[in-house]
């Protein structure tokens, strides 16, 4: 009986944490990825980090966008103050780069292979140096799938 009580407490605690996380989301966090798309986007970020096709942080992302690099931008929705990232979606729209918000900056950092929480990442279509090998084709297919889902999500907004 004691085990079921602790399981009930754990599930109630998880529910409470999830509610707190949703309350911490910035009001501009639209389009917010659903559970399935969020999982796919974080998996794409993880694979892109392994292949060196990832730009982390606001400064690197903005620099890459201004230089004309293409990709998918994944932005954390629980950033405070939100002024830090408010210009990133505008830059993405001007450069025709699909972008999506995920609920947690900690999850984004874990997927991007860093310990420090990350505001936003840009998954590039190809690495800055060198070429993608055979495994790169799998990354490209995953990238195309996420990019199309994000485009569908944003098309429904406007």
C-alpha positions as MATLAB code, in Angstrom:
seq = 'XXXXXXXXXXXXXXXXXXXXXXXXXXXXXXXXXXXXXXXXXXXXXXXXXXXXXXXXXXXXXXXXXXXXXXXXXXXXXXXXXXXXXXXXXXXXXXXXXXXXXXXXXXXXXXXXXXXXXXXXXXXXXXXXXXXXXXXXXXXXXXXXXXXXXXXXXXXXXX';
ca = [
       0.000    0.000    0.000;
       2.886    2.331    0.726;
       4.229    1.942   -2.793;
       0.972    3.039   -4.401;
       0.845    6.118   -2.171;
       4.315    7.160   -3.283;
       3.350    6.563   -6.929;
       0.305    8.772   -6.431;
       2.465   11.444   -4.848;
       4.936   11.245   -7.723;
       2.255   11.606  -10.374;
       0.694   14.528   -8.486;
       4.137   16.139   -8.189;
       4.810   15.652  -11.932;
       1.426   17.176  -12.755;
       2.201   20.151  -10.517;
       5.614   20.646  -12.171;
       4.026   20.449  -15.631;
       1.439   23.065  -14.627;
       4.192   25.358  -13.287;
       6.120   24.964  -16.543;
       3.078   25.920  -18.613;
       2.483   28.942  -16.380;
       6.106   30.043  -16.944;
       5.708   30.104  -20.738;
       6.123   33.491  -22.350;
       2.991   34.989  -23.912;
       4.771   35.254  -27.277;
       5.547   31.502  -27.381;
       3.522   30.792  -30.496;
       3.658   28.438  -32.384;
       4.223   26.158  -29.420;
       5.134   22.599  -30.363;
       2.864   19.863  -29.099;
       4.192   16.855  -27.228;
       4.933   14.840  -30.373;
       6.499   17.681  -32.379;
       8.495   18.808  -29.354;
       9.943   15.327  -28.968;
      10.852   15.191  -32.682;
      12.390   18.671  -32.611;
      14.535   17.852  -29.571;
      15.641   14.602  -31.213;
      16.617   16.580  -34.320;
      18.602   19.000  -32.138;
      20.379   16.072  -30.459;
      21.335   14.508  -33.801;
      22.394   17.872  -35.244;
      24.687   18.451  -32.250;
      26.405   15.124  -32.974;
      26.944   16.110  -36.631;
      28.087   19.680  -35.797;
      25.092   21.201  -37.601;
      23.909   23.292  -34.650;
      24.204   26.917  -33.568;
      23.465   27.499  -29.864;
      22.428   30.717  -28.167;
      20.871   33.959  -29.306;
      24.133   35.537  -30.466;
      25.196   32.620  -32.687;
      21.681   32.096  -34.062;
      21.241   35.768  -34.999;
      24.693   35.848  -36.595;
      23.926   32.737  -38.671;
      20.548   34.047  -39.814;
      22.060   37.374  -40.862;
      24.787   35.551  -42.795;
      22.103   33.726  -44.786;
      22.336   30.228  -43.293;
      19.140   28.187  -43.551;
      17.676   25.742  -41.072;
      15.032   25.245  -38.396;
      15.046   27.483  -35.336;
      13.942   25.963  -32.024;
      13.246   28.537  -29.298;
      12.610   27.919  -25.600;
       9.279   29.242  -24.372;
      10.179   29.808  -20.721;
      12.765   32.572  -21.121;
      12.744   35.522  -18.752;
      13.013   38.356  -19.601;
      11.383   37.697  -22.956;
      13.103   40.730  -24.466;
      16.154   38.512  -24.924;
      14.497   36.519  -27.728;
      11.698   38.710  -29.086;
      13.696   39.683  -32.179;
      14.590   36.102  -33.183;
      11.153   35.129  -34.638;
      11.106   38.332  -36.688;
      14.528   37.547  -38.159;
      13.373   33.999  -38.905;
      10.258   35.211  -40.709;
      12.253   37.688  -42.797;
      14.719   34.940  -43.807;
      11.949   32.335  -44.429;
      13.296   30.072  -41.674;
      10.700   27.923  -39.898;
      10.716   28.348  -36.117;
       8.925   26.681  -33.244;
       8.819   27.085  -29.475;
       9.395   24.238  -27.026;
       8.330   24.429  -23.411;
      11.669   24.234  -21.591;
      15.113   25.788  -22.019;
      16.601   22.998  -19.894;
      15.286   20.310  -22.268;
      16.643   22.296  -25.212;
      20.084   22.482  -23.590;
      20.116   18.746  -22.837;
      19.221   17.969  -26.433;
      21.921   20.348  -27.665;
      24.611   18.612  -25.577;
      25.235   21.518  -23.190;
      24.785   21.796  -19.458;
      23.822   25.457  -19.567;
      20.160   26.251  -20.352;
      19.844   27.537  -23.929;
      17.407   30.162  -25.258;
      17.402   29.060  -28.868;
      19.195   26.843  -31.347;
      19.395   26.821  -35.120;
      19.614   23.423  -36.801;
      21.554   23.979  -40.009;
      20.930   22.018  -43.196;
      24.653   21.267  -43.522;
      27.648   21.589  -41.182;
      29.769   24.736  -41.208;
      32.861   22.724  -42.165;
      32.978   19.540  -44.201;
      30.165   17.445  -45.593;
      27.598   15.052  -44.205;
      28.306   11.353  -44.682;
      25.874    8.444  -44.922;
      24.388    9.234  -41.496;
      23.816   12.759  -42.722;
      21.093   11.512  -45.056;
      19.143   10.296  -42.021;
      19.616   13.697  -40.390;
      18.444   15.418  -43.582;
      15.288   13.266  -43.703;
      14.561   14.026  -40.048;
      15.191   17.727  -40.700;
      12.766   17.747  -43.648;
      10.067   16.048  -41.566;
      10.356   18.521  -38.677;
      10.537   21.508  -41.048;
       7.347   20.427  -42.819;
       5.500   19.883  -39.518;
       6.591   23.301  -38.248;
       5.477   24.898  -41.523;
       2.056   23.234  -41.212;
       1.771   24.449  -37.620;
       2.588   28.046  -38.569;
       0.325   27.954  -41.637;
      -2.621   27.270  -39.332;
      -1.794   30.377  -37.295;
      -1.924   32.991  -40.046;
];
